């Protein structure tokens, strides 16, 4: 899979600058096209028009956006990328969704904070809503730079419909990039603390055989596609298991499916996909059912 039509969402923060760098490297690697999109905040409207101070403020906001977009396009051009600026308006996630659909984007790239501790569980409402509404896969990156290739694909599955859709993307990505594939399934702990060991000793005969059969089927499918693959089954939180599987891997991407829920669940991290985005040590590609996939 090669993402040839890439849209990067930026608010000119440090996090979104990392997203622009990532998008530029990806586009350069496949000789693709990139759109750098910025959503200008809507000024408060008023009967009879905006007061002069607001009109002046609006002019300054547009000028600031134009300068930063032009600078980003020039930098992408120096890297050999056909880049275009998009100044959008309205609610940020809706504006990005509409633009990605109009331009038939294969991939949307967004930046994340990559903070430690509890704040890592919050990626911001705009990014979360983009994850749940984008018409194509979304790549979330932190401040670290990434290269234009993928050497390891870490795929998280819970065998749901959302995971099955993401599996096709993960397999296609690994095949096109000639990357190794690590398939991870995390079994939620039945109990916490020292009792977990004996609890699983009783339930393991019922849980693990079916899980192993499903994992063997995925690995066999990957190998038939020419992809080197391995399976990992662990007891614990899924996002922690995915982070461990990707840590210390060079040029790794995590691929996860998301149900695409909106509302509070989409803005506050309640799903495995969202928690993975907030805590992963590498870029995370999220795939939602119904999305168009890259070429």
C-alpha angles and dihedrals in degrees: 000000000000119000102217101166108053128180119194120198113212138177090178092253122136089259095053091045086062088052091053091050090049093048091048093052093047093048092047091051093056098029088242136153124260134200118200106206128194124179112217113215114250112245119229111269123219137187110273093018135289121310115254094258091057093047089053091048091050090051091051092049092052092046091050091050093048093051094049094045092049090050092051092048091050091050091050090048091055087056090054096256125140097229131174132190123235121193106195134186137208132037105356100232093044092048091050091047093052093046093048090051094046094050092041091234119195093202140017117207122203134174127238132199098239092204125166129239124017095335087067086074090066118068096170130269096260094053091043092052092048088054091054100042108033114121090218137034117297124219113205117199133179127216093289117097122242132207126240095255138062120224100173129030115198110196123193118205136181091173092248125137089260091053092047090056092048090048091066090053093047092049093047091048093050092047096049093045094041087233129156114252125220115190113203128193119180121201111211112240113256092209136006128240131016093334092070093083098058092038090058092043087067098040100037095087089058099041109037105050094061091044092051092049091053092047092049089054091053093048091048091051091050093050092048086056091054095255122135105230142173134187128229123190117185139167111238145057113336097225091051091049092051092048091051092048092053100039116111091010115129116236094354126168125195115216120199137165122235129199090221097232117174135201121049093341089057095048099041116050107255101135132076090242094053093046090049091052090051097048108028121119091217141033115302122212113204121198124193126196111264095028122134111243129222121264 
